[in-house]
Amino acid sequence: MTISAVLTFLGGIGLFLLGMKLMTEGLTTAAGNTLRTILSAATQSRLRAVISGMAITALVQSSGAVIFTTVGFVNASLLSLGQAVGIIYGSNVGTTVTSWIVALLGFNLDLQALAMPMIGLGMTMSVVLGDRRWGALGRALAGFGLFFLGIDVLRDTFEGLGDAINLAQWADRGIPGLLLFLFIGSVLTILMQSSSASLAVTLTAAAGGLIPLTAAAAMVIGANVGSTTTGLFAVFGATASAKRAATAHVIFNVVTGTVSFILMPVLLWGVAALVALFPGQSSIATSLAIFHTLVNLIGILVMWPLTGVLVRFLEQRFTSLEEDVARPRYLDRNIQQTPSLAFDALAQELHRMNGMANHLAREAISAEDPHNPNIETAHRVLENLSYAISEFASGIPRQGLNNEQLSALPDAQRVAQYLVNLAEHAQEMVVAHPLLDLAQDMLNQSHNQLRAHAVALLELARVDQPSWRLDALNEARAVFESEYQALKASLLHAGTAGELDPRRMIHSLERLSDLHRVIDQATKAAVYLDRYIRQTRVILSPPPEISAAEPEAGLAPEPAHSPGLSVEEDSHAPS
């Protein structure tokens, strides 16, 4: 192969990868909430999860994008790990669509005549219509044109090379030779970070006579195994849920590749029987498309009865992140660039943080020991989570967001800051102003009643409750404010009348002020969390498990919100 041929080959790969990127991004943008709708169907059963995975991958032409999206839904607790595994199964079948496009169109049409109009029309739509849906569809259309142009270049590069380069001799060396081609297929996928590109190279090389069918089949299996590196790269710095889903992808593809390699003679015999149904000049490419489909179907048949075992095995792994409650559980950098998933993740992390702060506030209100270590620890945890939420929210792309979504991002950071403020006031209430006897039964009774009402108000500030109502929270807040002012006046009167030691009075007033600020911050956090949920239209769902460090998080399965109320109706909400 000459240097010119090598450069042409690399150019063909580049065109193919650029086309795939434009197709995936354009179709994903144009689909909008369609992806969410299809994935929502996966919550019904494992079979529907498989069908959803197949449908989405066929739609966006990227199994990697589907895997990342699925991980995002797992992080946001919109999908269980079992449902995500089903989507991963289906995604591997859906990615075979690329093989069929190459096999059925790449060798039977004048690809340049097809590609050029698609590129021209697609880019015209993109320039004229901008970032709107039709503009995104234009970029996808241009991507299809580049995709076909890349195939045409690869086809021309490999045409006739079979006579000049004899690779068949390696395929005739039995299992070692086939393992070599399997390795080549894996390496190509790893280098190009696209199993579709690796398959396109394999199909065009086989159709050009460069490699025989058996060697190409081994490369197809290698491409499947090599695609797991995308999931492995996603594991670094990811949440436990992301690691479990990525590991499930690796296990499925490795098991599928192993079984398929062992059964390769049987599968190729089946391919020979089926290929007669697709006559044409490119029978070897069609054979490989059939083989690719059979490989992934075999993988599902093998793994389907083992899915329950796989899920239970993975749920017992990667627990270190959950044990460290100061580390975000839902904020995965891999989904940060997909706003809908990022908003879901933020909602779940804020919900978790709100539950921890709520529990901290109740513990502080009832604490009699000023040396309670849990208060200081919880404060540090909430600070770390607040930093993580701010960093995550600031990294979400603003392009394409509507006004409500743009307003929701500052609200998310407000909620986090209110909860940190709550923790600071709770810590001050316990450490600097511990509970004292007020020396009068009436004052002690009023103080205890106010503390009890504060705890009840904190319960109303949990937006995950099915009975959550913003007006009920405001009413309880008004009652608390009235009782607070009455007790404050009583303390001042008792202190100035000589009925209460002035130092004790000042100390009690400061503790009372701390309690007031705790309730104020808890109320504001609830109001803005509710508004964030309504603006982004996310649904709070219970996480797969609740850490022992946050036993009172109060995660409920089906929250209800007040769609008709706005934050302006809360007289205590900040401007």
Summary of the structure (lengths in Angstrom):
residues: 575
radius of gyration: 30.3
end to end distance: 69.8
largest distance: 109.2
contacts: 2105
relative contact order: 0.09
helix: 76%
strand: 0%
